[in-house]
Amino acid sequence: MSRMKLSRRSALRQFGVGAVMTALPSMAHAARVPSSSAAAGGERDGSPGPIRLDLTGNSRGPSPRAMAAMQDALRTAVRSDEELVRLRDAIARHHRVDPSQVVLGCGSGEILRMAAASFTGRGKALVVADPTCPLVTQYAVRGGARVVSVPVRADHAHDLSAMLAAIDGTTGLVYVCNPNNPTGTLTRRQDLETFLRRIPGTPAILIDEAYHDYVERTSDTVSFLDQPIDDERLMVVRSLSKIHGMAGMRVGYAVTTSRLASLAGYSALEDNVNVIAARGAVAALEDAAYVRESAGLTTNERQEFLNQANARMLPSIDSQTNFVMLDTQRQVGRVLDFFRAHGIALAAPVPRFDTYLRISIGTPADMLEFWRIWDLMPFPPKTHRM
């Protein structure tokens, strides 16, 4: 997908609102047009830049409704706290909670930073899986907290028994990314409920459901927002960056108790969601049809990716997201360099997963190009795999 590097602030300053509004329809079109094959050197659709299979947002970009809402918001781009109130109210309606239970963030990354700042620090510990999304760990370490990393199970789901054993009186925060990034695996709802009941004391428990909109709905996969439980320690995180395709707009949120929302809010940036992003987020949350369509298309495209991998006898980890951990059976540094030289950006290696890479599901054209380049790879698989 082509990326335009024009900031809203500089655009408004240099060209005025009218000029930017004229440009936005073409930006919306570019976000939804499937990319052509990448040529060596990274040229696609006549514009520079690699195919980005290292990102985890919706390759289709925001929904047309969200794009239209953001375009309209430029008419009133002067800072207005009313937009944040509307966004908080929209999230509360969406999840049937009180607005006081909603924490807004500049992307879900800010929510993780708030949680680390509020519930960890010197003398406190964070308990996480290994591997998982690294942001909360990074924030906790910066604050002087001790981090306890618990390896995932052989099936790559969270090892909840081992995580429970790691929790003690110093634990201030427990983090569960579900589905997990980078493995794409899902930990069953029933197992998580048992885990939560057994956690002693009062640590905050953060369940990151950033990718939950991609999950097939069963009794094992019910969201903690769709079917809440009575636990005063629980925070559930969502992001508009993933299936809603709004990563560049930076909107995330948590739903929790009013008490934890207030505590986390002390560490929030002032006016942490801009007006244009807030307006687009409200429209995105209301566009359930686009979410369903994107989830269905991603499921089909992920299956096609697995079919291609199986045809090449490449194992992978079962994923419930828009990315797959693929066993390349090769030294991943060489694979990354090879794809980079052919105009495809892949995610960085994951420690301990020596031959695995996380491959995001891009547009059908992107994935055709991925496999075309794969088949050009000159070096053979390793004889010994993880």
JOBEL-V398324 format. One record per residue. N is the residue number from 1. SS is DSSP state (~ for helix, > for strand, _ for the rest). NEAR is the number of other C-alpha atoms within 12 Angstrom. Layout:
N|SS|NEAR / N|SS|NEAR
This chain:
1|_|42 / 2|_|30 / 3|_|24 / 4|_|19 / 5|_|13 / 6|_|17 / 7|_|15 / 8|~|29 / 9|~|19 / 10|~|14 / 11|~|22 / 12|~|22 / 13|~|15 / 14|~|14 / 15|~|17 / 16|~|18 / 17|~|24 / 18|~|20 / 19|~|19 / 20|~|28 / 21|~|28 / 22|~|19 / 23|~|23 / 24|~|28 / 25|~|22 / 26|~|19 / 27|~|26 / 28|~|30 / 29|~|21 / 30|~|27 / 31|~|28 / 32|~|25 / 33|_|23 / 34|_|24 / 35|_|33 / 36|_|27 / 37|_|33 / 38|_|36 / 39|_|27 / 40|_|20 / 41|_|21 / 42|_|27 / 43|>|22 / 44|>|29 / 45|_|22 / 46|_|17 / 47|>|20 / 48|>|21 / 49|_|28 / 50|_|34 / 51|>|46 / 52|>|36 / 53|>|36 / 54|_|30 / 55|_|33 / 56|_|38 / 57|_|38 / 58|_|41 / 59|_|43 / 60|_|40 / 61|_|39 / 62|_|41 / 63|_|36 / 64|~|31 / 65|~|27 / 66|~|35 / 67|~|39 / 68|~|28 / 69|~|31 / 70|~|36 / 71|~|33 / 72|~|26 / 73|~|31 / 74|~|32 / 75|~|22 / 76|~|21 / 77|_|28 / 78|_|16 / 79|_|21 / 80|_|19 / 81|~|20 / 82|~|18 / 83|~|29 / 84|~|33 / 85|~|24 / 86|~|25 / 87|~|36 / 88|~|35 / 89|~|27 / 90|~|28 / 91|~|37 / 92|~|26 / 93|~|21 / 94|~|24 / 95|~|27 / 96|_|20 / 97|_|24 / 98|_|20 / 99|~|28 / 100|~|26 / 101|~|33 / 102|>|41 / 103|>|49 / 104|>|51 / 105|>|41 / 106|_|36 / 107|_|36 / 108|~|41 / 109|~|34 / 110|~|34 / 111|~|46 / 112|~|49 / 113|~|37 / 114|~|42 / 115|~|50 / 116|~|45 / 117|~|34 / 118|~|32 / 119|~|42 / 120|_|37 / 121|_|28 / 122|_|21 / 123|_|19 / 124|_|29 / 125|>|34 / 126|>|46 / 127|>|46 / 128|>|42 / 129|>|38 / 130|>|34 / 131|_|34 / 132|_|32 / 133|_|32 / 134|_|27 / 135|~|26 / 136|~|40 / 137|~|36 / 138|~|25 / 139|~|29 / 140|~|36 / 141|~|25 / 142|~|18 / 143|_|25 / 144|_|20 / 145|_|28 / 146|>|30 / 147|>|36 / 148|>|30 / 149|>|30 / 150|>|28 / 151|>|25 / 152|_|30 / 153|_|20 / 154|_|13 / 155|_|17 / 156|_|30 / 157|_|37 / 158|_|38 / 159|_|30 / 160|~|36 / 161|~|22 / 162|~|22 / 163|~|34 / 164|~|32 / 165|~|19 / 166|~|27 / 167|_|35 / 168|_|23 / 169|_|18 / 170|_|26 / 171|>|35 / 172|>|36 / 173|>|46 / 174|>|47 / 175|>|50 / 176|>|48 / 177|>|42 / 178|_|44 / 179|_|40 / 180|_|41 / 181|_|43 / 182|_|43 / 183|_|43 / 184|_|41 / 185|_|38 / 186|_|42 / 187|_|38 / 188|_|28 / 189|~|31 / 190|~|21 / 191|~|23 / 192|~|34 / 193|~|26 / 194|~|16 / 195|~|27 / 196|~|34 / 197|~|21 / 198|~|19 / 199|_|31 / 200|_|23 / 201|_|21 / 202|_|23 / 203|_|34 / 204|>|42 / 205|>|44 / 206|>|43 / 207|>|44 / 208|>|41 / 209|_|44 / 210|_|44 / 211|_|43 / 212|~|40 / 213|~|40 / 214|~|37 / 215|_|34 / 216|_|22 / 217|_|19 / 218|_|13 / 219|_|15 / 220|_|19 / 221|_|29 / 222|_|27 / 223|_|36 / 224|_|34 / 225|_|33 / 226|_|21 / 227|_|18 / 228|_|21 / 229|_|23 / 230|_|15 / 231|_|24 / 232|_|24 / 233|_|32 / 234|>|37 / 235|>|45 / 236|>|44 / 237|>|44 / 238|>|45 / 239|>|42 / 240|_|46 / 241|_|37 / 242|_|41 / 243|_|44 / 244|_|48 / 245|_|42 / 246|_|41 / 247|~|30 / 248|~|33 / 249|~|35 / 250|_|32 / 251|_|44 / 252|>|44 / 253|>|49 / 254|>|48 / 255|>|48 / 256|>|42 / 257|_|29 / 258|~|22 / 259|~|20 / 260|~|33 / 261|~|35 / 262|~|24 / 263|~|26 / 264|~|36 / 265|~|34 / 266|_|21 / 267|_|24 / 268|_|29 / 269|_|19 / 270|_|16 / 271|_|21 / 272|_|31 / 273|_|38 / 274|_|37 / 275|~|35 / 276|~|38 / 277|~|45 / 278|~|47 / 279|~|39 / 280|~|42 / 281|~|50 / 282|~|39 / 283|~|35 / 284|~|39 / 285|~|39 / 286|~|25 / 287|_|24 / 288|~|20 / 289|~|18 / 290|~|27 / 291|~|33 / 292|~|24 / 293|~|20 / 294|~|35 / 295|~|33 / 296|~|23 / 297|~|25 / 298|~|39 / 299|~|26 / 300|~|22 / 301|~|28 / 302|~|35 / 303|~|25 / 304|~|22 / 305|~|36 / 306|~|29 / 307|~|17 / 308|~|23 / 309|~|27 / 310|~|16 / 311|~|13 / 312|_|19 / 313|_|15 / 314|_|26 / 315|_|24 / 316|>|34 / 317|_|32 / 318|_|28 / 319|_|38 / 320|_|38 / 321|_|45 / 322|_|48 / 323|>|44 / 324|>|43 / 325|>|42 / 326|>|40 / 327|>|34 / 328|_|38 / 329|_|29 / 330|_|29 / 331|_|25 / 332|~|30 / 333|~|21 / 334|~|25 / 335|~|38 / 336|~|31 / 337|~|19 / 338|~|26 / 339|~|37 / 340|~|29 / 341|~|24 / 342|_|31 / 343|_|29 / 344|>|41 / 345|>|32 / 346|>|37 / 347|_|30 / 348|_|26 / 349|_|29 / 350|_|26 / 351|_|17 / 352|_|15 / 353|_|29 / 354|_|25 / 355|_|31 / 356|>|33 / 357|>|40 / 358|>|39 / 359|>|45 / 360|>|40 / 361|_|46 / 362|_|45 / 363|_|35 / 364|~|29 / 365|~|25 / 366|~|35 / 367|~|35 / 368|~|25 / 369|~|33 / 370|~|39 / 371|~|27 / 372|~|19 / 373|~|26 / 374|~|27 / 375|_|19 / 376|_|16 / 377|_|21 / 378|_|13 / 379|_|16 / 380|_|16 / 381|_|21 / 382|_|17 / 383|_|11 / 384|_|13 / 385|_|18 / 386|_|18
